[in-house]
Amino acid sequence: MDVQMPEMDGLAATRAIREQERSRGGHIPIIAMTAHVMHQDVALCLEAGMDDHLGKPLRRVDLEKAVARIR
């Protein structure tokens, strides 16, 4: 999930998805992808309900590891 999207940012989108999951069940894995990599930025993503965080520029090996962690 891109954190900086127009109209609804990734944090708000994640919160909306997690709210729907609470009423309907299930869990959609969400990994943040953003250039914001400071500790507080990572914490905001995880607090919003994202499962993991990856900084840009994205490296394939990091994406593969993140996907393996959330499976």
Secondary structure, DSSP 8 states (H G I E B T S, - for coil): -BSS-SSS-HHHHHHHHHHHHHHH------EEEES--SHHHHHHHHHTT-SEEEESS--HHHHHHHHHHH-
